[in-house]
Amino acid sequence: MPFAGKSVLITGGTGSFGNAMTSILLAEHQPRRVIIYSRDEFKQYEMRQRFPDHRLRFFIGDVRDGERLRRACHGVEVVVHAAAMKQVPAAEYNPFECIKTNVLGAQNVIDAALSTEVERVVALSTDKAATPINLYGATKLCSDKLFIAGNAYSGSGGPRLAVVRYGNVVGSRGSVVPLFLKLRESGAIPITDPRMTRFWITLEQGVRFVVDCLRRMHGGELFVPKIPSTDILTLAEAVAPACRRDTIGIRPGEKLHELMIGEDDARLTRDMGTYYVVQPAFPWWRDSNLTEGEPVPESFTYRSDTNPQRLGVEQVRELLAGLGYL
């Protein structure tokens, strides 16, 4: 699907993902409009200063407000749903608010797309939605299911909906890289568990993967990119080799290793070369069933600790240097 001449709406568009996607869309894809839908007027003001482009539009609104979303979706062909409550502790302490945003907000986005002329919708997911152990992950799993099953509501002429799932974004808000950089001057950095591993993807890689998925989607897929992983000790050695490492224990709601495709999804998963697709287990999918790629083994899982793509110390340093952290 070419984006030239299309109108694209990004929910939660003032976040790091929305800023990066806006930059790539405006510079490379000639959209008719890029609409930023978010709650924070100051962040919208800052974004307007960063992108003085006549194709950019701003809507103040919350994904909890279905009527406002429908208004924002008029004349829109593509929706990227990036709005969410994402902080695990905040979700645990404010569970009703998390459900209103991540679950009911997802339903509102789907309803708005069904009620207007939207052609394609991609929702951003997280590794925490695979066999979730915290409320944030559970709400994102609900969101994923809503978007995938939403294709049954849209029928043959309605919007196509899909999900993109990837792991830890390097340097994202609240992530470990900025924390290590901040604390290394003290001579000591905290290590939750020396066995811990995480997938790694840059913000630009995440945005470009979403753009590619919007082009190739049929509707109903859950896309997972093949990305490298590393362990916490390798990261510590790359960022702060001279620092003492204090083991503080794993935090509530946190996993030792990231999981993006569980064993129960293996029978529905196809290896597409540079990414995986988890197909929905619904009769309506049969008309669009993928013939490309290869089925994965029956007991397959995609985990950060068994991932064959592993980053060493020098590779982590090169990556962080390229992003301006080192």
C-alpha positions in Angstrom: 0.0 0.0 0.0 1.6 3.3 -1.1 1.2 6.2 1.4 1.4 8.9 -1.3 -1.8 11.0 -1.1 -3.1 9.1 2.0 -4.2 10.6 5.3 -2.6 8.8 8.3 -3.8 9.2 11.9 -1.5 8.2 14.8 -3.1 7.8 18.2 -0.7 8.8 21.0 1.2 10.5 18.3 3.2 12.9 20.5 5.2 10.0 22.0 8.6 8.8 20.8 7.1 6.4 18.3 4.7 9.0 16.9 7.5 11.6 16.5 9.7 9.1 14.7 6.9 7.8 12.4 5.9 11.4 11.5 9.5 12.2 10.6 9.7 9.2 8.3 6.3 9.6 6.7 6.8 13.3 5.9 10.3 12.8 4.6 9.8 9.6 2.5 6.2 8.8 1.8 4.4 12.0 0.6 1.2 11.5 2.7 -1.7 14.0 2.1 -1.9 14.5 5.9 -0.5 13.1 9.1 -2.9 13.6 12.0 -1.6 13.5 15.6 -4.3 12.4 18.1 -3.2 12.8 21.7 -4.2 14.4 25.1 -1.3 16.7 25.8 -1.5 20.1 24.2 2.0 21.1 25.3 3.5 18.1 23.6 1.5 18.9 20.5 2.9 22.5 20.6 6.5 21.1 20.9 5.8 18.7 18.0 4.4 21.5 15.8 7.7 23.4 16.4 9.7 20.4 15.4 7.7 19.7 12.2 6.7 23.0 10.6 4.9 21.1 7.8 1.5 22.1 6.4 0.6 18.4 6.1 0.6 17.9 9.8 -2.7 18.2 11.8 -3.3 18.0 15.5 -6.4 16.7 17.4 -6.7 17.0 21.1 -8.4 13.9 22.2 -8.3 10.7 24.3 -8.8 7.2 22.9 -11.4 6.7 25.7 -13.6 9.2 23.8 -15.2 7.2 21.0 -17.1 10.2 19.5 -13.9 12.3 19.3 -12.1 9.4 17.6 -14.8 9.0 15.0 -14.5 12.7 14.2 -10.7 12.5 13.9 -11.0 9.4 11.6 -13.2 11.2 8.9 -11.2 11.3 5.7 -8.5 9.0 7.1 -7.3 5.9 5.2 -4.6 4.6 7.6 -4.6 4.5 11.5 -1.6 3.6 13.6 -2.7 2.9 17.2 0.2 3.8 19.5 -1.7 5.3 22.5 -1.5 3.3 25.7 -0.7 3.3 29.4 2.7 1.6 29.3 4.3 1.8 32.7 3.9 -1.5 34.6 3.9 0.0 38.1 1.4 2.8 37.1 -0.9 0.1 35.6 -0.8 -2.0 38.7 -1.6 1.0 40.9 -4.3 2.4 38.6 -5.9 -0.8 37.1 -9.2 0.8 36.2 -7.5 3.6 34.3 -5.2 1.1 32.5 -8.2 -0.9 31.3 -10.1 2.2 30.2 -7.2 3.3 28.0 -5.7 0.0 26.8 -8.8 -2.1 26.4 -11.8 0.2 26.0 -9.6 2.6 24.0 -8.7 -0.2 21.6 -12.4 -0.9 21.1 -13.0 2.7 20.4 -10.3 2.9 17.8 -11.8 -0.2 16.1 -15.3 1.2 16.2 -14.1 4.5 14.8 -12.4 2.8 11.9 -15.5 0.6 11.2 -17.7 3.7 11.2 -15.6 5.7 8.7 -13.7 5.1 5.5 -10.5 3.9 7.1 -8.8 1.2 5.0 -6.0 -0.2 7.3 -5.3 -0.2 11.0 -2.1 -1.4 12.7 -2.0 -1.5 16.5 1.3 -1.6 18.4 1.7 -4.4 20.9 4.4 -5.5 23.3 6.3 -8.6 24.3 4.5 -8.3 27.7 1.3 -9.4 25.9 2.7 -12.9 25.4 1.7 -15.0 28.4 1.3 -11.8 30.5 2.2 -11.7 34.2 1.2 -8.1 34.9 -1.9 -6.0 34.2 -0.2 -3.9 31.4 0.6 -7.1 29.5 -2.9 -8.5 30.1 -4.6 -5.3 28.8 -2.3 -5.4 25.7 -3.2 -9.0 25.1 -6.9 -8.0 25.2 -6.1 -5.2 22.8 -4.3 -7.6 20.4 -7.3 -9.9 20.4 -9.7 -7.1 19.8 -7.8 -5.8 16.8 -7.4 -9.3 15.3 -11.0 -10.3 15.8 -12.1 -6.9 14.6 -11.7 -8.1 11.1 -14.8 -10.3 11.6 -16.8 -7.1 12.2 -15.4 -5.2 9.2 -16.6 -7.7 6.6 -15.3 -7.8 3.0 -15.5 -4.0 2.4 -14.4 -2.7 5.8 -11.0 -1.8 7.2 -8.2 -4.4 7.6 -6.8 -4.6 11.1 -3.5 -6.1 12.2 -1.0 -6.0 15.2 2.7 -5.5 15.4 4.6 -6.8 18.4 8.2 -6.1 19.3 10.4 -5.9 22.4 12.5 -3.4 24.2 13.1 -0.2 22.3 16.7 0.9 22.9 16.8 4.1 25.0 13.0 4.5 25.3 11.5 6.3 28.3 12.0 4.4 31.5 14.4 1.9 29.9 17.8 0.7 31.3 20.2 2.5 28.9 19.4 6.0 30.1 19.5 4.8 33.7 22.9 3.2 33.4 24.3 6.3 31.7 22.9 8.5 34.5 24.3 6.3 37.3 27.7 5.3 36.0 29.2 8.5 37.4 28.4 7.2 40.8 30.6 4.1 40.3 27.8 1.6 40.8 24.8 0.4 38.7 21.9 -1.8 39.7 21.4 -5.2 38.1 18.1 -6.8 38.6 19.3 -10.3 37.8 22.5 -11.3 36.0 20.6 -13.9 33.9 18.2 -11.3 32.5 17.9 -11.0 28.7 16.0 -8.6 26.4 15.3 -8.2 22.7 16.7 -5.0 21.2 15.2 -2.8 18.5 15.8 0.8 17.7 13.0 3.3 17.3 13.7 3.8 13.6 13.7 0.0 13.0 10.4 -0.3 14.8 8.8 2.5 12.8 10.0 1.1 9.5 8.8 -2.4 10.4 5.3 -0.9 11.1 5.3 0.9 7.7 6.3 -2.4 6.0 3.5 -4.3 7.8 0.9 -1.7 6.7 2.0 -2.4 3.1 1.9 -6.2 3.3 -1.0 -6.9 5.7 -4.1 -8.8 4.7 -5.9 -8.2 8.1 -5.7 -10.5 11.1 -1.9 -11.0 11.3 0.3 -10.5 14.3 3.7 -9.4 13.0 6.9 -10.0 15.0 10.3 -8.9 13.6 13.4 -10.9 14.0 15.7 -8.8 16.1 18.8 -9.4 18.3 18.9 -9.8 22.0 21.5 -9.3 24.7 21.9 -10.0 28.4 22.1 -7.4 31.2 25.7 -8.1 32.0 26.8 -7.5 28.4 24.9 -4.2 28.4 26.5 -3.2 31.7 30.0 -4.0 30.4 29.3 -2.0 27.2 27.9 1.1 29.0 29.7 1.1 32.3 32.7 -1.3 32.4 34.3 0.3 35.4 31.3 0.3 37.6 30.4 -2.0 40.5 27.3 -4.1 39.8 24.8 -4.4 42.6 22.2 -7.1 42.2 18.9 -5.8 43.5 16.5 -8.6 42.4 13.8 -8.7 39.8 11.0 -6.2 40.1 7.3 -7.1 40.6 5.6 -7.8 37.2 8.9 -8.2 35.4 10.0 -11.3 33.4 13.5 -12.7 33.5 13.4 -13.1 29.7 11.2 -11.5 27.0 8.8 -13.7 25.1 7.2 -12.6 21.8 5.8 -15.9 20.4 4.8 -18.7 22.9 4.7 -22.4 22.2 0.9 -22.4 22.0 1.1 -20.0 19.0 3.6 -22.1 17.1 1.0 -24.0 15.1 -0.2 -20.7 13.8 3.2 -19.1 13.1 5.0 -18.8 9.8 8.7 -17.9 9.4 8.7 -15.2 6.7 12.5 -14.7 6.6 13.1 -11.5 8.4 10.0 -11.7 10.5 7.3 -14.0 11.8 3.5 -13.9 11.3 1.1 -15.4 13.8 -2.1 -16.1 11.9 -5.5 -16.0 13.6 -7.4 -19.2 14.4 -10.7 -18.0 12.9 -12.7 -19.4 9.9 -12.7 -16.0 8.2 -8.9 -16.1 7.8 -9.0 -19.0 5.4 -9.6 -16.7 2.4 -6.4 -14.8 3.2 -4.3 -17.7 4.5 -0.6 -17.2 4.0 1.1 -19.4 1.5 4.5 -17.6 1.8 7.1 -18.5 4.3 7.5 -21.8 6.3 5.7 -23.2 9.3 7.8 -23.1 12.4 8.4 -26.3 14.5 5.6 -27.4 16.7 7.4 -26.6 20.0 8.8 -23.3 18.7 9.1 -20.2 21.0 10.7 -16.9 20.2 12.5 -15.9 23.4 15.2 -13.4 24.2 17.4 -16.1 26.0 17.3 -18.7 23.2 17.3 -16.2 20.4 20.2 -17.1 18.0 20.9 -13.4 17.2 22.9 -12.3 20.2 24.8 -9.0 20.6 28.2 -8.9 22.2 29.8 -6.0 24.1 31.4 -4.4 21.0 28.1 -4.7 19.0 26.2 -3.1 21.8 28.7 -0.2 22.0 28.5 0.3 18.2 24.7 0.4 18.4 24.6 2.9 21.3 27.3 5.0 19.6 25.3 5.1 16.4 22.3 6.4 18.4 24.4 9.0 20.2 24.5 7.5 23.6 28.2 6.8 23.7 
